[in-house]
Amino acid sequence: PDALAQAAYDEVISSAAVGVKKPDRRIFEIAVERLGVQFSETAFIDDNAANIAAAKRLGMHAIRFRESAQAVKALRKLLNG
């Protein structure tokens, strides 16, 4: 990952580096393991329906990205209960 990505996020997980990609459940497991959280404590945003379905099956809060304003609104709603 580049320096900008590292500075902006708590963790960057590269599919190429870990050898699995979405929607494989292992990439999601790697993410929660590295962050030290439970699936239910995460918010996953993606534009791919298969990736959203995989995240939901694991108990993640999943938001289907269609456009920025919609995703931000959905994330705010999630965070504000």
Secondary structure, DSSP 8 states (H G I E B T S, - for coil): --HHHHHH-S----HHHHT--TTSHHHHHHHHHHHT--GGG-EEEES-HHHHHHHHHTT-EEEE-SSHHHHHHHHHHHHT-
